[in-house]
């Protein structure tokens, strides 16, 4: 039987591990901001407002999950926002022409995976820098969808698509349920599988990973396919929320997704990061944006804040690494 002292020791061990984790400082900051906002505003701590925040960050979290894998593996994906907009418009066109929400969703996800695979192949087989490949793909995809639609939005009315973006299960919005589901899936994939170990090994030391027998190209291509699929899923939710496929949808999401991952402790140099950290990073940005809205701060300053937080966190992490 475990003694009382043993229980105390286990508790101290768990707490010690938590406080030493990369995401702990961000979690503390998030908690402090939530407490302050609950005190100075009457509406922040309301359940409906908290669900609103969760629903607003759900699409960024989904994209950031894929982005986290890419960054941990030592890469970048700047095409995620454009993929979300493109696949959302293509789904709208398919649904309008066929009446099938399921077919539209499958087409959207397939296109996301295809674009991600192209990114992965160009990076691994051709040897082009990930920044250049995904920056180029961002412009190609955005230019293609804008040309196709002449910059016009595509209205779509479908019960399945609308339910995904606007529906509830009890008091919980369906986008939040989807977000939580994929956070759990990615946590298991990242921390409990060989694939997750391979990602960290590739980002930590690619040459050593290759010597140990890890198939670098195969894993990197799969990572970019996953990133493309998550971008498409975010695009599906966006269309469902507003019943419209917009060519400009997803603009800036790549920055928000990278910010969520980096703020949550993912190392720009690769090899380090957590799925929980990415969720906390996205939550911090979302809570601060919501707080500024409640305090009537200009929406343009919210972009300034995101940039300041991103630079600040990276600067702190860089200083800490130099001190080590």
BASE-401206 format. One line per field, with one value per residue (C-alpha): residue number from 1; residue in three letters; chain; x, y, z. Coordinates in Angstrom, 1 decimal, m for minus. Layout:
roti	NUM	... .
rolo	ALA	... .
kolnu	A	... .
X	X	... .
Y	Y	... .
Z	Z	... .
end
This chain:
roti	1	2	3	4	5	6	7	8	9	10	11	12	13	14	15	16	17	18	19	20	21	22	23	24	25	26	27	28	29	30	31	32	33	34	35	36	37	38	39	40	41	42	43	44	45	46	47	48	49	50	51	52	53	54	55	56	57	58	59	60	61	62	63	64	65	66	67	68	69	70	71	72	73	74	75	76	77	78	79	80	81	82	83	84	85	86	87	88	89	90	91	92	93	94	95	96	97	98	99	100	101	102	103	104	105	106	107	108	109	110	111	112	113	114	115	116	117	118	119	120	121	122	123	124	125	126	127	128	129	130	131	132	133	134	135	136	137	138	139	140	141	142	143	144	145	146	147	148	149	150	151	152	153	154	155	156	157	158	159	160	161	162	163	164	165	166	167	168	169	170	171	172	173	174	175	176	177	178	179	180	181	182	183	184	185	186	187	188	189	190	191	192	193	194	195	196	197	198	199	200	201	202	203	204	205	206	207	208	209	210	211	212	213	214	215	216	217	218	219	220	221	222	223	224	225	226	227	228	229	230	231	232	233	234	235	236	237	238	239	240	241	242	243	244	245	246	247	248	249	250	251	252	253	254	255	256	257	258	259	260	261	262	263	264	265	266	267	268	269	270	271	272	273	274	275	276	277	278	279	280	281	282	283	284	285	286	287	288	289	290	291	292	293	294	295	296	297	298	299	300	301	302	303	304	305	306	307	308	309	310	311	312	313	314	315	316	317	318	319	320	321	322	323	324 .
rolo	UNK	UNK	UNK	UNK	UNK	UNK	UNK	UNK	UNK	UNK	UNK	UNK	UNK	UNK	UNK	UNK	UNK	UNK	UNK	UNK	UNK	UNK	UNK	UNK	UNK	UNK	UNK	UNK	UNK	UNK	UNK	UNK	UNK	UNK	UNK	UNK	UNK	UNK	UNK	UNK	UNK	UNK	UNK	UNK	UNK	UNK	UNK	UNK	UNK	UNK	UNK	UNK	UNK	UNK	UNK	UNK	UNK	UNK	UNK	UNK	UNK	UNK	UNK	UNK	UNK	UNK	UNK	UNK	UNK	UNK	UNK	UNK	UNK	UNK	UNK	UNK	UNK	UNK	UNK	UNK	UNK	UNK	UNK	UNK	UNK	UNK	UNK	UNK	UNK	UNK	UNK	UNK	UNK	UNK	UNK	UNK	UNK	UNK	UNK	UNK	UNK	UNK	UNK	UNK	UNK	UNK	UNK	UNK	UNK	UNK	UNK	UNK	UNK	UNK	UNK	UNK	UNK	UNK	UNK	UNK	UNK	UNK	UNK	UNK	UNK	UNK	UNK	UNK	UNK	UNK	UNK	UNK	UNK	UNK	UNK	UNK	UNK	UNK	UNK	UNK	UNK	UNK	UNK	UNK	UNK	UNK	UNK	UNK	UNK	UNK	UNK	UNK	UNK	UNK	UNK	UNK	UNK	UNK	UNK	UNK	UNK	UNK	UNK	UNK	UNK	UNK	UNK	UNK	UNK	UNK	UNK	UNK	UNK	UNK	UNK	UNK	UNK	UNK	UNK	UNK	UNK	UNK	UNK	UNK	UNK	UNK	UNK	UNK	UNK	UNK	UNK	UNK	UNK	UNK	UNK	UNK	UNK	UNK	UNK	UNK	UNK	UNK	UNK	UNK	UNK	UNK	UNK	UNK	UNK	UNK	UNK	UNK	UNK	UNK	UNK	UNK	UNK	UNK	UNK	UNK	UNK	UNK	UNK	UNK	UNK	UNK	UNK	UNK	UNK	UNK	UNK	UNK	UNK	UNK	UNK	UNK	UNK	UNK	UNK	UNK	UNK	UNK	UNK	UNK	UNK	UNK	UNK	UNK	UNK	UNK	UNK	UNK	UNK	UNK	UNK	UNK	UNK	UNK	UNK	UNK	UNK	UNK	UNK	UNK	UNK	UNK	UNK	UNK	UNK	UNK	UNK	UNK	UNK	UNK	UNK	UNK	UNK	UNK	UNK	UNK	UNK	UNK	UNK	UNK	UNK	UNK	UNK	UNK	UNK	UNK	UNK	UNK	UNK	UNK	UNK	UNK	UNK	UNK	UNK	UNK	UNK	UNK	UNK	UNK	UNK	UNK	UNK	UNK	UNK	UNK	UNK	UNK	UNK	UNK	UNK	UNK	UNK	UNK	UNK	UNK	UNK	UNK	UNK	UNK .
kolnu	A	A	A	A	A	A	A	A	A	A	A	A	A	A	A	A	A	A	A	A	A	A	A	A	A	A	A	A	A	A	A	A	A	A	A	A	A	A	A	A	A	A	A	A	A	A	A	A	A	A	A	A	A	A	A	A	A	A	A	A	A	A	A	A	A	A	A	A	A	A	A	A	A	A	A	A	A	A	A	A	A	A	A	A	A	A	A	A	A	A	A	A	A	A	A	A	A	A	A	A	A	A	A	A	A	A	A	A	A	A	A	A	A	A	A	A	A	A	A	A	A	A	A	A	A	A	A	A	A	A	A	A	A	A	A	A	A	A	A	A	A	A	A	A	A	A	A	A	A	A	A	A	A	A	A	A	A	A	A	A	A	A	A	A	A	A	A	A	A	A	A	A	A	A	A	A	A	A	A	A	A	A	A	A	A	A	A	A	A	A	A	A	A	A	A	A	A	A	A	A	A	A	A	A	A	A	A	A	A	A	A	A	A	A	A	A	A	A	A	A	A	A	A	A	A	A	A	A	A	A	A	A	A	A	A	A	A	A	A	A	A	A	A	A	A	A	A	A	A	A	A	A	A	A	A	A	A	A	A	A	A	A	A	A	A	A	A	A	A	A	A	A	A	A	A	A	A	A	A	A	A	A	A	A	A	A	A	A	A	A	A	A	A	A	A	A	A	A	A	A	A	A	A	A	A	A	A	A	A	A	A	A	A	A	A	A	A	A	A	A	A	A	A	A .
X	0.0	1.3	2.0	1.0	4.6	4.7	1.6	3.2	6.3	4.4	2.5	5.7	7.2	4.3	4.2	7.9	7.7	4.9	6.8	9.9	7.9	8.3	4.6	4.3	5.2	2.6	0.0	0.6	0.3	m3.0	m4.3	m3.4	m5.0	m8.2	m8.3	m7.7	m10.3	m12.9	m12.4	m12.5	m15.2	m18.6	m18.8	m15.5	m16.0	m19.5	m19.8	m21.1	m18.2	m15.6	m17.3	m17.1	m13.4	m12.9	m14.9	m12.9	m9.6	m10.7	m9.7	m6.3	m5.7	m6.4	m4.0	m1.4	m1.5	m0.2	2.2	3.6	4.6	6.2	8.2	9.3	10.6	12.6	10.4	7.8	4.5	3.4	0.7	m1.8	m4.0	m4.2	m5.1	m7.9	m9.4	m8.9	m10.3	m13.3	m14.2	m13.7	m16.0	m18.6	m18.5	m18.8	m21.7	m23.5	m23.2	m23.9	m25.9	m23.7	m22.0	m20.1	m18.7	m17.7	m15.9	m14.0	m13.0	m11.8	m9.7	m8.3	m7.2	m5.6	m3.7	m2.6	m1.2	0.6	2.1	3.3	5.0	6.6	7.9	9.4	11.1	12.4	13.0	13.8	15.6	14.0	13.9	10.6	10.2	10.5	8.3	5.4	5.7	5.4	2.5	0.7	0.8	m0.1	m3.1	m4.3	m3.9	m5.6	m8.7	m9.0	m8.7	m11.3	m13.9	m12.8	m12.5	m16.2	m17.5	m19.4	m22.6	m23.5	m26.4	m26.0	m27.3	m24.2	m21.7	m23.7	m23.9	m20.1	m19.6	m22.6	m24.0	m24.0	m23.9	m25.7	m24.0	m20.7	m20.2	m19.3	m16.1	m14.9	m15.6	m13.7	m10.8	m10.7	m10.9	m7.9	m5.9	m6.2	m5.4	m2.4	m1.2	m1.3	0.3	3.1	3.9	2.9	3.9	7.0	6.0	6.0	9.5	10.7	9.5	11.4	14.5	14.4	14.1	16.7	19.4	18.5	21.8	21.7	18.0	19.1	21.9	19.5	17.3	14.5	13.1	13.4	11.7	8.7	8.1	8.4	6.0	3.5	3.9	3.1	0.1	m1.2	m0.7	m2.6	m5.5	m5.8	m5.8	m8.6	m10.6	m10.2	m11.5	m14.5	m15.4	m15.0	m17.4	m19.9	m19.7	m20.6	m22.2	m19.8	m16.6	m14.4	m11.2	m9.6	m10.5	m7.5	m5.3	m2.9	m3.8	m0.3	1.1	m1.5	m0.7	3.0	2.6	0.4	3.0	6.0	4.2	3.3	7.0	7.7	11.4	12.1	15.2	13.1	13.1	11.1	7.5	4.2	0.6	m0.6	1.7	0.3	m3.2	m2.2	m0.4	m3.5	m5.7	m3.5	m3.7	m7.5	m8.1	m6.1	m7.9	m11.2	m10.1	m9.2	m12.6	m14.3	m12.3	m13.0	m9.4	m9.0	m8.9	m5.8	m3.9	m4.7	m2.4	0.3	m0.2	0.2	3.4	4.8	4.0	5.6	8.8	8.9	8.5	11.2	13.5	13.1	13.6	16.7	18.2	17.5	19.2	22.3	22.4	22.4 .
Y	0.0	3.5	5.6	9.2	10.3	8.4	10.2	13.5	12.6	11.7	15.0	17.0	15.1	15.8	19.5	19.8	18.3	20.7	23.8	22.8	22.3	24.8	25.6	26.3	30.1	30.6	28.7	30.9	34.1	32.7	32.0	35.5	37.2	35.2	36.1	39.8	39.9	38.2	40.9	44.0	42.8	41.2	39.4	37.7	34.7	34.0	30.5	31.8	34.1	31.4	29.1	32.0	32.3	28.6	28.6	31.5	29.8	26.4	26.9	28.3	25.5	22.9	24.6	25.1	21.3	20.5	23.5	22.2	19.0	20.8	23.1	20.4	18.5	21.5	23.2	25.9	25.9	29.3	27.9	26.8	29.9	29.9	26.2	26.8	29.5	27.5	24.3	26.1	27.7	24.4	22.6	25.4	24.9	21.1	21.3	23.8	21.7	18.3	19.1	16.7	18.0	14.8	14.9	18.6	17.7	14.8	17.0	19.7	17.3	15.6	18.9	19.9	16.6	16.9	20.4	19.3	16.3	18.6	20.8	17.8	16.4	19.7	20.1	16.5	15.3	18.5	20.0	23.5	25.3	24.9	28.6	29.2	26.3	27.1	30.9	30.1	27.7	30.3	32.7	30.0	28.7	32.2	33.5	30.4	30.7	34.4	34.0	31.2	33.2	36.6	37.5	36.9	34.8	31.6	31.3	27.7	26.3	22.8	21.3	19.2	22.0	24.5	22.0	21.7	25.4	26.5	23.5	22.6	19.4	20.6	23.9	23.1	24.3	21.6	23.4	23.2	19.5	19.0	21.0	19.0	15.7	16.5	17.9	14.5	12.6	14.8	14.5	10.7	10.7	13.1	11.7	8.0	6.7	6.0	8.6	11.2	10.1	10.3	13.8	15.0	13.1	14.6	18.1	17.5	16.2	15.1	13.4	11.3	10.5	9.3	7.1	5.6	4.4	6.9	7.5	11.3	12.0	9.7	11.3	14.9	14.3	12.8	15.8	18.2	16.1	16.2	20.0	20.4	18.2	20.2	23.5	22.1	21.1	24.6	25.9	23.6	25.0	28.6	27.9	26.3	29.3	31.9	29.7	31.2	30.2	33.3	33.5	35.7	33.4	32.3	35.3	35.7	32.3	31.0	33.7	33.0	29.3	29.7	32.2	29.7	27.0	29.2	30.9	27.5	26.4	24.9	25.6	27.4	25.3	22.1	19.0	20.5	21.3	19.9	19.7	21.0	23.9	24.8	24.7	27.0	29.4	29.6	30.1	32.9	34.8	34.1	35.3	38.5	39.2	38.7	40.9	43.7	43.4	43.6	46.7	48.3	48.2	48.6	45.4	46.6	46.7	43.1	42.3	44.5	42.5	39.2	40.3	41.7	38.4	36.3	38.4	38.5	34.8	34.0	36.5	35.1	31.5	32.6	34.3	31.2	28.9	31.2	31.2	27.4 .
Z	0.0	m0.9	2.1	2.6	2.2	m1.1	m2.4	m1.4	m3.2	m6.4	m6.2	m5.8	m8.7	m11.0	m10.0	m10.4	m14.0	m14.8	m13.6	m15.6	m18.8	m21.7	m21.7	m18.0	m18.1	m20.9	m18.9	m15.9	m18.0	m19.5	m16.0	m14.7	m17.7	m17.2	m13.6	m14.3	m17.1	m14.8	m12.3	m14.5	m16.9	m16.1	m19.4	m19.8	m17.5	m18.8	m20.2	m23.6	m23.9	m23.1	m25.7	m28.2	m27.6	m28.0	m31.2	m32.6	m32.0	m33.1	m36.8	m35.8	m33.4	m36.1	m38.5	m35.7	m34.9	m38.4	m38.2	m35.0	m36.6	m39.5	m37.2	m34.9	m37.9	m38.8	m41.5	m42.1	m43.9	m45.0	m47.4	m44.7	m44.8	m48.6	m48.5	m46.1	m48.4	m51.6	m50.3	m48.8	m52.1	m54.0	m51.4	m51.9	m55.7	m55.4	m52.9	m55.1	m58.2	m56.6	m53.5	m51.5	m48.4	m47.9	m51.4	m50.9	m47.7	m49.3	m52.2	m49.8	m47.7	m50.8	m52.2	m48.9	m48.8	m52.4	m52.0	m48.8	m50.7	m53.5	m50.8	m49.2	m52.5	m53.6	m50.3	m50.0	m53.5	m55.3	m52.3	m52.2	m48.9	m47.1	m46.7	m50.4	m51.4	m49.1	m49.7	m53.5	m52.9	m50.8	m53.8	m56.3	m54.4	m53.5	m57.1	m58.5	m56.3	m56.9	m60.6	m60.6	m58.7	m59.9	m56.3	m55.6	m52.6	m53.2	m51.2	m50.1	m48.1	m46.9	m43.6	m43.0	m43.7	m41.6	m38.7	m38.7	m38.5	m36.5	m34.7	m31.0	m28.9	m25.8	m24.9	m26.7	m30.3	m32.8	m33.9	m30.3	m30.1	m33.4	m32.0	m28.8	m30.7	m32.9	m30.0	m28.3	m31.5	m32.3	m28.7	m28.9	m32.4	m31.3	m27.9	m28.0	m31.4	m33.4	m36.0	m33.3	m32.1	m35.7	m36.1	m33.0	m34.1	m37.6	m36.2	m33.6	m35.8	m39.3	m40.1	m36.9	m37.7	m41.2	m39.8	m37.3	m40.2	m40.1	m43.5	m43.6	m46.9	m46.2	m42.8	m44.1	m46.9	m44.5	m42.2	m45.0	m46.1	m42.5	m42.5	m45.7	m44.4	m41.2	m43.2	m45.3	m42.2	m40.9	m44.2	m44.0	m40.6	m41.8	m44.7	m42.3	m40.0	m42.6	m45.3	m47.8	m49.5	m49.6	m51.8	m49.1	m46.3	m44.3	m44.9	m42.0	m40.5	m41.2	m38.9	m36.2	m36.4	m36.3	m33.4	m31.5	m31.9	m31.0	m28.1	m26.8	m26.6	m30.0	m30.8	m34.1	m34.5	m34.5	m32.3	m29.4	m28.9	m27.5	m28.7	m25.3	m25.6	m29.0	m27.6	m24.7	m27.1	m29.3	m26.2	m24.9	m28.2	m28.4	m24.9	m25.3	m28.6	m26.8	m23.9	m26.2	m27.9	m24.5	m23.7	m27.1	m28.2	m32.0	m33.9	m35.7	m32.5	m32.0	m34.9	m33.2	m30.0	m31.8	m33.4	m30.1	m28.3	m31.0	m31.0	m27.2	m26.7	m29.4	m27.8	m24.3	m25.6	m27.5	m24.4	m22.3	m24.8	m24.9	m21.1	m21.1 .
end
